[in-house]
């Protein structure tokens, strides 16, 4: 991995402790960092590393104030050693409020299953056995109260949304349609799920009652409306591809109508819009190379936009975490144009949002 001069100086000073000040997040080996996801208390950061060698690894770094510890690789059961090519694909991390990271993984080209691991360490374990539910299990999402997990299963031949009660382990099927559902995401009270379904040549946004399986169409239009997330004041935000030609807009939708928060944004590799823990802000980057050195924050009501110049290039994959009263931004970038690997960077943005 290529390092900026400032991050190298930090690394030299703190090498013995295995930690670095808020800045570039270190992990073993070379690779492109993607998809950072903060734990609910802001003390851990999970992120993917793609080495473009057939495997994708998941790392976890502990964050304590201005100190970021080196990433620890998550190994699936039956995988190879921590310091070798894993042959595993581990993606889409989400966090349980009790400090467990939940993710989907495939070992040595097998089916995708859902696993979990404690933030402080230990061995990853399969959450749902193939005896309970066979096939590929993807897109995990955990309710804010931790009592329910949603995911997509293909056991019926198409991707349908199911839930698992974390207390009783009961699995329920909420949808049963020919097109596949994707990107389930819980409301704050856990009573509803946002999701998308591909139909009629496009992807549309729906809301689902967890208790009754009743569906409501929220957004439908030309092209794809994808990766919805709940925000404050019963607002949702999503990426809108209705203009086509790989143009993506960041849009909010509420009872008062739809607002385009930004046009021609960079679509993350897998992530939903980066909504702040209080639901009032969403972070994004632009696809225009001339504007790719900054990360921006928009109020979800469209009233304000704040710009942060990073000093890097090709910024993307923003995520907002909160640790006490402090707010942190994680994002990926290149130290300079033409660099080999995307790194992950963390900065305190408490004075910005």
Secondary structure, 3 states (H helix, E strand, C coil): CCCCHHHHHHHHHHHHHCEEECCEECCCCCCEEEEEEECCCCCEEEEEEECCCCCEEEEEEEEECCEEECCEEECCCCCCCCCCCCCEEEEEEEECCCCEEEEEEEECCCCCEEEEEECCCCCCEECCCCCCCCCCEEEEEECCCCCEEEEEECCCCCCEEEEEECCCCCEEECCCCCCCEEEEEECCCCCEEEEEEEECCEEEEEEEECCCCCEEEEECCCCEEEEEEECCCCCEEEEECCCCCCCCEEEEEECCEEEEEECCECCCCCCCCEECCCCCEEEECECCHHHCCEEEEEECCCCCEEEEECCCEEEEEEEEEEECCEEEEEEEEECCCCCCCCEEEEEECCCCC
